[in-house]
Amino acid sequence: MLRQVADGVLVHESTFMQSNAVVVQGGVGALLVDPGVLHDELAGIATDLRQPVAAGFSTHPHWDHLLWHEAFGNAPRHGTARCAAAIQARLSDPDWKPFVAGMIPSDIVEQVPLDDRFGRITGLPDGTTRLPWDGPEIRIIEHQAHAPGHAALLIEERGVLVAGDMLSDVLVPLLSPFAADPIEDYLAALQLMEGVADRAEVVVPGHGSVGGSDDLHARIDLDRAYLDALRDGRVPDDPRLGPSARFGEAMTGVLNGQLKQLAERRG
């Protein structure tokens, strides 16, 4: 079910990892950002829409942000140039489907639509900072944290920051395994988020709870503290870790993997 979080901005929360699909109502149609995740959920979003789909946007090239449904039609689907290049390289492999299916939890893989619509996004020209569509002005904030060509979207007229897989209250910072300096990349992205934070009254993370402006600033601070601890080789004191946290066991596993990887790099 779609829930309004700001004027003309609605969110659908998936049962998978609190994934958030975002709908922005425009002049002649709606923008869909990272629609997902299960087939029935995508069909439900299509049913709840009160406008045709005018455009789509994928914040980054991970499987749960590249989904589509036949009911959304053939609207143009955008991503940054780096994002599109990454998924196009994957889709050029004839065996892309079993590879992607292997990344999806086994209990839901049959419910995720890995069909010919998966990942069919077109890269915007490198350096594009405005989303081309007939709707409210949307600023594209590209960075290299978490994944190549990751982007946040600032819906300026509505005061909403769509953060992609950052600024979550349930997931710790997920570093890119391909970056030369993943911590510095992430810190640089947080600085970009901080630069627009005063223009956002609502933050929508890729996974987790929708928050207000106070939450946005608090999440930036929390992520910085987590990264500072990683950089120092310390275990972060973070409420998203531990048995009482929603995904605490999984996030503790992520932390242990990050500490090991960073120690190997230093070694």
VOGU-3710 file (C-alpha; in Angstrom, 3 decimals, decimal comma):
1> mlrqvadgvl> 0,000/0,000/0,000  1,254/3,474/-0,896  1,647/5,907/1,994  1,966/9,652/1,525  5,067/11,133/3,164  4,940/14,604/1,583  2,807/16,476/-0,913  2,768/14,346/-4,051  5,326/11,841/-2,708  4,286/8,346/-1,669
11> vhestfmqsn> 6,211/5,330/-0,385  5,622/1,587/-0,500  7,510/-0,500/2,054  8,336/-4,060/0,996  8,353/-7,039/3,304  11,923/-7,622/2,094  14,414/-5,708/4,262  12,053/-2,730/4,662  12,781/-1,753/1,058  11,176/1,521/0,012
21> avvvqggvga> 9,728/2,219/-3,421  9,026/5,905/-4,031  6,298/7,437/-6,198  6,499/11,110/-7,173  3,374/12,517/-8,783  4,055/14,675/-11,832  2,183/16,673/-14,403  1,184/13,875/-16,774  2,397/10,833/-14,879  4,326/9,464/-11,955
31> llvdpgvlhd> 8,012/8,838/-11,384  8,875/5,468/-9,845  12,125/5,271/-7,892  13,464/1,795/-7,072  10,099/-0,005/-7,333  10,081/-3,383/-5,630  10,479/-5,944/-4,462  8,192/-8,967/-4,807  6,008/-9,518/-7,854  2,781/-9,105/-5,883
41> elagiatdlr> 4,099/-5,891/-4,318  4,943/-4,440/-7,721  1,480/-5,345/-8,960  0,008/-3,649/-5,884  1,940/-0,451/-6,580  0,596/-0,491/-10,136  -2,949/-0,894/-8,823  -2,587/1,947/-6,298  -1,145/4,442/-8,785  -3,576/7,141/-9,808
51> qpvaagfsth> -1,488/8,213/-12,790  0,284/6,444/-15,610  4,008/5,900/-15,120  5,962/8,683/-16,833  9,488/7,642/-15,838  11,550/5,380/-13,630  14,835/5,837/-11,799  17,237/3,347/-10,251  19,446/4,806/-7,548  22,141/2,161/-8,044
61> phwdhllwhe> 22,819/-1,125/-9,853  21,846/-3,677/-7,199  19,162/-6,249/-7,994  16,482/-4,922/-5,628  16,691/-1,463/-7,232  16,401/-2,621/-10,848  12,939/-4,201/-10,906  9,913/-3,395/-13,029  6,401/-4,673/-13,738  4,553/-4,985/-16,997
71> afgnaprhgt> 1,735/-2,812/-15,650  4,149/0,124/-15,383  4,422/0,210/-19,174  7,350/1,272/-21,302  8,216/4,600/-19,688  11,888/5,647/-19,876  13,914/4,318/-16,963  16,941/6,307/-15,892  20,077/5,927/-13,819  23,441/7,616/-13,735
81> arcaaaiqar> 25,866/6,774/-16,518  27,990/4,641/-14,168  24,939/2,865/-12,770  23,646/2,004/-16,240  27,077/0,861/-17,425  27,397/-1,509/-14,466  24,058/-3,247/-15,044  24,455/-3,295/-18,828  27,747/-5,107/-18,398  26,004/-7,691/-16,226
91> lsdpdwkpfv> 23,071/-8,135/-18,626  25,455/-8,661/-21,547  26,370/-12,012/-19,984  24,006/-14,739/-21,271  24,070/-16,259/-17,775  23,043/-13,064/-15,996  19,792/-14,512/-14,653  21,236/-17,365/-12,551  23,996/-15,016/-11,387  21,470/-12,439/-10,126
101> agmipsdive> 19,196/-15,135/-8,709  22,134/-16,325/-6,636  22,218/-12,957/-4,862  18,559/-13,157/-3,822  17,527/-14,974/-0,623  16,309/-18,445/-1,510  12,979/-18,003/0,278  11,900/-15,161/-2,037  13,805/-15,732/-5,270  10,770/-17,254/-6,997
111> qvplddrfgr> 8,740/-14,159/-6,105  11,183/-11,669/-7,668  10,559/-10,873/-11,363  13,827/-11,563/-13,160  12,417/-11,093/-16,642  13,283/-9,053/-19,722  12,352/-5,833/-17,890  14,973/-6,313/-15,217  17,687/-3,647/-15,253  16,653/-2,059/-18,551
121> itglpdgttr> 17,710/1,447/-17,606  19,335/4,105/-19,747  22,252/6,084/-18,403  21,855/9,837/-18,261  24,737/11,863/-19,718  27,653/11,937/-17,316  27,341/14,870/-14,947  23,549/15,272/-15,296  22,223/16,996/-12,185  18,511/17,324/-13,049
131> lpwdgpeiri> 16,131/14,482/-13,797  14,514/14,917/-17,221  10,800/14,489/-16,687  7,501/16,405/-16,578  7,194/16,854/-12,842  8,672/18,681/-9,859  12,343/19,618/-10,117  14,512/16,750/-8,929  18,207/17,163/-8,279  20,483/14,169/-8,862
141> iehqahapgh> 23,256/13,842/-6,272  25,738/11,290/-7,559  28,474/9,742/-5,445  30,469/6,510/-5,213  29,428/5,203/-1,789  27,944/1,705/-1,641  27,889/1,095/-5,422  29,171/2,581/-8,686  27,119/5,531/-9,854  24,950/5,630/-6,741
151> aallieergv> 22,608/8,632/-6,650  20,315/10,309/-4,184  17,408/12,413/-5,411  16,387/15,711/-3,831  12,778/16,537/-4,688  13,249/20,207/-3,998  9,645/21,445/-4,225  8,471/18,700/-1,870  11,383/18,795/0,593  12,146/15,088/0,213
161> lvagdmlsdv> 15,553/13,401/0,007  15,413/9,934/-1,542  18,693/8,531/-0,256  19,035/5,172/-1,993  20,947/2,720/0,188  22,178/5,326/2,645  20,896/7,055/5,786  19,081/3,992/7,096  17,946/3,495/10,657  18,229/-0,298/10,321
171> lvpllspfaa> 21,262/-0,884/8,074  24,824/0,142/8,860  26,839/1,787/6,055  27,354/-0,848/3,370  30,700/-0,152/1,748  31,469/-0,781/-1,900  33,733/-3,849/-2,213  35,175/-2,438/-5,444  36,300/0,968/-4,189  39,948/1,840/-3,690
181> dpiedylaal> 39,053/3,729/-0,506  35,488/2,775/0,462  35,432/4,672/3,758  36,526/7,950/2,194  34,014/7,455/-0,639  31,268/7,000/1,920  32,342/9,986/3,995  32,375/12,123/0,844  28,821/10,987/0,076  27,693/11,869/3,592
191> qlmegvadra> 29,138/15,344/3,093  27,012/15,714/-0,034  23,930/14,602/1,912  24,752/17,081/4,652  25,039/19,817/2,038  21,366/19,429/1,097  20,012/18,347/4,488  18,633/21,777/5,335  16,464/21,611/2,205  14,860/18,305/3,155
201> evvvpghgsv> 12,060/17,808/5,636  11,728/14,099/4,852  14,362/11,425/4,196  13,476/8,140/2,505  16,213/5,487/2,785  16,375/2,540/0,433  15,765/0,305/3,461  14,301/1,375/6,772  11,984/3,965/8,220  11,048/7,237/6,587
211> ggsddlhari> 12,363/10,049/8,773  12,073/13,766/9,320  14,716/16,474/9,204  15,988/15,691/12,703  16,343/12,032/11,757  18,291/12,994/8,640  20,920/14,891/10,608  21,062/12,182/13,289  21,593/9,454/10,696  24,425/11,373/9,054
221> dldrayldal> 26,114/11,699/12,455  25,528/8,016/13,259  26,990/6,859/9,952  30,030/9,096/10,407  30,650/7,660/13,857  30,383/4,123/12,464  32,878/4,898/9,697  35,280/6,625/12,061  35,304/3,502/14,225  35,958/1,293/11,185
231> rdgrvpddpr> 38,808/3,518/10,080  40,343/3,219/13,545  39,879/-0,551/13,638  37,337/-0,297/16,459  33,963/-2,002/16,844  31,332/0,737/16,485  28,864/1,404/19,276  25,834/1,441/17,005  22,142/0,753/17,747  21,776/-1,074/14,413
241> lgpsarfgea> 24,030/-3,857/15,674  23,254/-6,574/18,177  20,400/-8,958/18,920  17,836/-6,278/19,760  18,173/-4,487/16,412  15,769/-5,327/13,575  18,491/-6,736/11,327  21,125/-6,804/14,047  22,471/-10,295/13,396  22,902/-9,610/9,686
251> mtgvlngqlk> 24,486/-6,211/10,344  26,917/-7,731/12,824  27,936/-10,126/10,063  28,424/-7,158/7,733  30,556/-5,389/10,344  32,776/-8,422/10,892  33,301/-8,735/7,154  34,190/-5,061/6,870  36,680/-5,216/9,730  38,338/-8,258/8,157
261> qlaerrg> 38,516/-6,691/4,709  39,928/-3,427/6,014  42,503/-5,267/8,141  43,619/-7,235/5,077  44,009/-3,995/3,119  46,122/-2,477/5,861  48,171/-5,667/6,103
//
